[in-house]
Amino acid sequence: MMIRWLLLGVLVALALISGVGVVYTKHENRKLFIELQKFYKIRDQLDDEWGRLLLEQSTLSRQGRVEHLAREKLGLLMPDSTEIVILKLK
């Protein structure tokens, strides 16, 4: 009879430990999921910023804009055809 009560006590203890383990694992899973969602949000923000930066780069590096700045700010001009020298490499 005593062995039955001892066995019952051990089984109840194991069931409680198992239950606590399940609750703890579920809690950690939720914490990690929330952290993952934060990282997804940061990734999306960085993707948006990357797109804006690519657009800005393409706008700033347009050939017409570069030519205009070369003329206006640096005083550069297109050379005449007589001033152009073409080198041929062997």
C-alpha positions as CSV (number, residue, x, y, z in Angstrom):
1,M,0.0,0.0,0.0
2,M,2.8,2.4,0.9
3,I,4.5,1.7,-2.5
4,R,1.3,2.7,-4.3
5,W,1.2,6.1,-2.5
6,L,4.9,6.6,-3.1
7,L,4.4,5.7,-6.8
8,L,1.4,8.0,-7.0
9,G,3.4,10.9,-5.4
10,V,6.2,10.4,-7.9
11,L,3.8,10.4,-10.8
12,V,2.1,13.5,-9.6
13,A,5.5,15.2,-9.1
14,L,6.5,14.2,-12.6
15,A,3.3,15.5,-14.0
16,L,3.7,18.8,-12.3
17,I,7.3,19.1,-13.5
18,S,6.2,18.3,-17.0
19,G,3.4,20.9,-16.8
20,V,5.9,23.6,-15.6
21,G,8.2,22.6,-18.4
22,V,5.5,23.0,-21.0
23,V,4.5,26.4,-19.6
24,Y,8.1,27.6,-19.5
25,T,8.8,26.4,-23.0
26,K,5.7,28.1,-24.3
27,H,6.7,31.4,-22.6
28,E,10.2,31.3,-24.1
29,N,8.7,30.5,-27.5
30,R,6.5,33.6,-27.3
31,K,9.4,35.8,-26.2
32,L,11.5,34.6,-29.1
33,F,8.6,35.1,-31.5
34,I,8.1,38.7,-30.3
35,E,11.8,39.3,-30.8
36,L,11.7,37.8,-34.3
37,Q,8.8,40.1,-35.2
38,K,10.9,43.1,-34.0
39,F,13.7,42.0,-36.3
40,Y,11.3,41.6,-39.2
41,K,10.1,45.1,-38.6
42,I,13.7,46.4,-38.5
43,R,14.5,44.5,-41.7
44,D,11.5,46.0,-43.5
45,Q,12.5,49.5,-42.4
46,L,16.0,48.9,-43.7
47,D,14.7,47.6,-47.0
48,D,12.6,50.7,-47.3
49,E,15.6,52.9,-46.6
50,W,17.7,50.9,-49.0
51,G,15.1,51.5,-51.8
52,R,15.1,55.2,-51.0
53,L,18.9,55.4,-51.1
54,L,19.0,53.5,-54.4
55,L,16.5,56.0,-55.9
56,E,18.5,58.9,-54.5
57,Q,21.7,57.5,-56.0
58,S,20.1,57.0,-59.4
59,T,18.8,60.6,-59.3
60,L,22.1,62.1,-58.2
61,S,24.2,60.1,-60.8
62,R,22.0,60.9,-63.8
63,Q,24.2,61.8,-66.8
64,G,22.5,65.1,-67.4
65,R,22.9,66.2,-63.8
66,V,26.6,65.2,-63.7
67,E,27.2,67.2,-66.9
68,H,25.3,70.2,-65.6
69,L,27.3,70.2,-62.4
70,A,30.6,69.8,-64.3
71,R,29.7,72.8,-66.4
72,E,28.3,75.0,-63.7
73,K,30.4,74.2,-60.6
74,L,33.7,73.1,-62.2
75,G,33.6,75.1,-65.4
76,L,34.3,72.0,-67.5
77,L,33.3,71.9,-71.2
78,M,33.0,69.1,-73.8
79,P,36.2,69.0,-75.9
80,D,36.1,69.7,-79.6
81,S,36.6,66.8,-81.9
82,T,40.0,68.2,-82.8
83,E,41.0,67.9,-79.1
84,I,40.0,64.3,-78.7
85,V,42.9,61.8,-79.0
86,I,42.1,58.1,-79.4
87,L,44.8,55.7,-78.3
88,K,45.0,52.2,-79.8
89,L,46.5,49.5,-77.6
90,K,48.3,46.5,-79.1
